[in-house]
Amino acid sequence: MTKEYLFAGFGGQGLLFSGKVLAYKGLIENKNVSWLPSYGPEMRGGTANCSVILSDDPVGAPIVLTPDVLVAMNNPSLDKYENAVRSGGVILVDSSLIERKVNRDDVSVYYVPATKLASDEGAPTLANMILMGKLLTVLGDYNEETVNKALEKCISARHADMKELNRKMMEIGKNYTE
């Protein structure tokens, strides 16, 4: 079983971190993993995306051209990658930042006002974690133990005070219903 993910948006939205958490979760679950970040020269505010592949078999190439899952956090990313998603795939949209609807009917689409929800909690920079919580729930893959272990691995000692807030944001996403 192989699943390919693409997280896309602006630099500074935490997309590379989301991919890293997912990759570590895969490693903890003994999956073969590929994590490939990509960002424009502008860093914050420029384009950013992250490809993650989780597989029971060795991963041949880290490039994700036709993702099973797209997490889009801005209009340009949805415009660019919407049609690349495999038929039967999943698209998560931060509906706080993207007003348009997905134009396809052969994929499952979830609109989550992640940036608004995160802002309401006083943590506007953690919208990515709300989307991660929703994503893992939608895929039936939210395992609290492995999520917590992955967060432990990904959050540095310098930011240890952010662990609980990240967990809380993932819970908000997990429990969010449209």
Secondary structure, 3 states (H helix, E strand, C coil): CEEEEEEEEEECCCHHHHHHHHHHHHHHCCCEEEEEEEECCCCECCEEEEEEEEECCCCCCCCCCCCCEEEECCHHHHHHHHHHCCCCCEEEEECCCCCCCCCCCCCEEEEECHHHHHHHCCCHHHHHHHHHHHHHHHCCCCCHHHHHHHHHHHCCHHHHHHHHHHHHHHHHHHHCCC
